[in-house]
Structures are given as C-alpha cells and as structure tokens.
Amino acid sequence: MADIGQFKKEFISFTSTFKTTSFDSENSTSLCYDETQEVLDFDAIVEDLYPNSNERPKSFDALYVYKNLLFCIEFKNQKPSQIDNAEVQGKLEKGKKELVRLLQDRNIQKNSYDFIYCVVYKKCIEPRDRYKCGIEKGKIQFGLEKYKQNGFVKRVYTENVDFFTKQFKKQFQKELMC
C-alpha cells in the first residue's frame, strides 16, 4: 500500500509555494507572499493531466500535506461578497474528485487522510463593518457548510489571509509570510 509520500515524490515537479499558488494574474499580485513552505500546485497538476482546457475539471490552487491532513486551498484575491459560491463549490467538488482519483490510481487509501478545504480571501478593510464585506464571524461561507455536514470533507475554513497566517502558525508552529 502506497502513502502520500509516494504521491508527493511522483508530483515533485509541481512543488511550489504559497506565493506562486496564490498569484492573481488579473491583478498581477499574490495574496500570500510566503516562499518558505512547500505546497503542490494542484491547478498545475490538473492542467498537466488535462492539456485540453475544455476537458479540464475545476480544481483548487494548492495542496498542503501535513501528516494525514490534506489541505485543499483555494486563494481568492477578492472580498468575500465578491466571491462566486458556485465557483468555490465546483473547485471543491471537482478538485477533490480528481485528487481522490489520483490517490486511488496510485493505490493510496483515501480513508487514511482527512480532507480539509480552505478558501483564503483578501482581508476586508472595514473590520467593524463586517456586513459590508459579507462576513459573519466564525461562520463557514459560500454555501460550503453542507460539504462538512455530509462528510465530503472533514473541515472547511473560509477566512481572510491574516486569519490563515495566524492559524498556520498555531497549527504547524511555522511562520507564514502573507
């Protein structure tokens, strides 16, 4: 039986950083500038597997592996109120389906891992006026709570980039420059 280490070795050429995977080509900026932590550029893996863009499934930006936790991360350089619910839901559904297929093709037991979906978005400037940004403190946003409730993923985080940075340090005792 193979494990996630085998998967990472096979896709080593897709090793990237948060800076690269959070890059917003439309605005020529990265949401996170960290280059110290390694992630797999999952969008690039899917693009390589499906060169024809008409056949390519939606996918999340980055895959961060920590022990038995698989963090599927989507970066949005937008305020929460500007984020399309259907888009982030589709990236979770299709991206996880593709990841599971890749794991199964390599004889890696998906049940050995917890899938966690993170949508990281631009920090809202109006902290006192959360409603202007479409934020409810501590609530899973973008219609993603159903994926946690039905067991599609173990956890869902929908938070701004500052929260993501703080939680990363708290969870992994690693600094993240975002």
C-alpha positions in Angstrom: 0.0 0.0 0.0 1.4 3.4 -1.0 1.1 6.6 1.0 1.0 10.3 0.4 4.8 10.4 0.3 4.8 8.4 -2.9 2.3 10.9 -4.3 4.5 13.8 -3.4 7.5 12.1 -5.0 5.6 11.5 -8.2 4.5 15.0 -8.5 7.7 16.6 -7.2 8.0 18.7 -10.3 4.8 20.5 -9.2 6.3 21.6 -5.9 5.5 25.2 -5.4 5.0 27.9 -2.8 2.1 29.9 -1.4 3.3 32.9 -3.3 3.1 31.2 -6.6 -0.2 29.3 -6.0 -1.9 32.5 -4.6 -0.9 34.6 -7.6 -3.7 36.5 -9.2 -2.8 37.0 -12.8 -5.6 39.5 -13.4 -4.2 41.9 -10.8 -0.5 40.8 -11.0 -0.2 40.2 -7.3 -0.1 37.3 -4.8 -2.4 37.0 -1.9 0.3 35.4 0.2 4.0 36.1 -0.3 5.4 33.1 1.5 8.1 31.1 -0.3 9.3 29.1 2.7 6.5 26.4 2.8 6.2 23.8 0.1 2.8 23.0 -1.4 1.8 21.1 -4.6 0.4 23.4 -7.3 -2.7 21.4 -7.8 -4.0 23.6 -10.6 -0.8 22.8 -12.5 -1.1 19.1 -11.9 -4.7 19.1 -13.3 -3.6 21.3 -16.2 -0.8 18.8 -17.0 -3.1 15.9 -16.9 -5.8 17.6 -19.0 -4.0 19.7 -21.6 -7.3 20.4 -23.4 -8.9 23.1 -21.3 -12.3 22.0 -22.5 -11.9 18.7 -20.7 -10.1 20.0 -17.7 -12.0 19.8 -14.4 -12.1 22.7 -12.0 -9.5 22.4 -9.2 -8.3 24.2 -6.1 -5.0 26.1 -6.2 -2.7 24.3 -3.7 -2.4 21.1 -1.8 -0.6 21.3 1.5 0.2 17.9 3.1 0.7 17.6 6.8 0.8 14.1 8.2 -2.6 12.6 7.5 -4.2 16.0 6.7 -4.7 17.1 3.1 -5.4 20.9 2.9 -7.0 21.7 -0.4 -6.6 25.5 -0.6 -8.3 28.0 -2.9 -7.0 31.6 -2.9 -9.3 34.4 -3.8 -7.9 37.9 -4.1 -11.4 39.3 -3.6 -13.6 40.4 -0.8 -16.0 37.7 0.4 -19.0 39.5 -1.0 -17.4 39.3 -4.5 -16.7 35.5 -4.4 -18.9 33.3 -6.5 -20.3 30.5 -4.3 -20.8 28.1 -7.3 -17.2 28.6 -8.4 -15.6 27.7 -5.0 -18.1 24.8 -4.5 -17.2 23.5 -8.0 -13.5 23.7 -7.3 -14.0 21.7 -4.1 -16.2 19.0 -5.7 -14.2 18.6 -8.9 -10.8 19.1 -7.3 -11.4 16.6 -4.6 -12.8 14.1 -7.1 -9.7 14.4 -9.2 -7.4 14.2 -6.1 -9.2 11.0 -4.9 -8.8 9.5 -8.4 -5.1 10.3 -8.4 -4.7 8.7 -5.0 -6.7 5.6 -6.0 -4.7 5.2 -9.2 -1.6 5.0 -7.0 -3.1 2.6 -4.5 -3.2 5.2 -1.8 -6.1 4.7 0.6 -8.1 8.0 0.7 -9.7 6.9 4.0 -6.3 7.3 5.7 -6.4 11.0 5.1 -8.6 13.9 6.3 -9.6 16.3 3.5 -9.8 20.0 4.6 -10.9 22.7 2.3 -9.7 26.3 2.8 -10.9 29.3 1.0 -8.5 32.1 1.7 -9.6 35.6 0.7 -8.5 39.2 0.7 -8.6 40.9 4.0 -11.6 43.2 4.4 -10.6 46.8 5.3 -13.7 47.5 7.4 -13.3 45.3 10.4 -16.1 46.9 12.4 -18.5 46.7 9.5 -18.2 43.0 8.7 -21.6 43.1 7.0 -20.2 45.4 4.3 -17.7 42.7 3.4 -20.3 39.9 3.7 -18.6 38.3 6.7 -20.2 36.6 9.6 -17.6 35.9 12.3 -16.7 32.2 12.6 -19.3 31.0 10.0 -18.5 28.8 7.1 -19.2 30.9 4.0 -20.0 30.4 0.3 -22.5 27.6 0.9 -19.7 25.2 1.9 -21.1 24.1 5.2 -23.0 21.3 3.5 -19.7 19.6 2.5 -18.6 19.3 6.1 -22.1 18.2 7.2 -22.3 15.4 4.6 -18.8 14.2 5.3 -17.4 15.2 1.8 -14.6 16.9 3.7 -13.6 16.8 7.4 -13.3 20.5 7.9 -14.0 23.8 6.0 -12.3 27.1 6.6 -13.4 30.3 4.9 -11.2 33.1 6.3 -9.2 36.0 5.3 -5.4 35.8 4.6 -4.5 37.2 8.1 -6.5 34.5 9.9 -5.0 31.9 7.6 -1.5 33.1 8.5 -2.2 33.0 12.3 -3.8 29.6 12.2 -1.0 28.2 10.1 1.5 29.2 12.8 -0.8 27.9 15.6 -1.4 24.5 13.8 2.1 23.8 12.5 4.4 26.1 14.5 5.7 27.5 11.2 5.8 31.2 10.2 3.9 32.0 7.1 4.6 35.3 5.4 1.3 36.6 3.9 
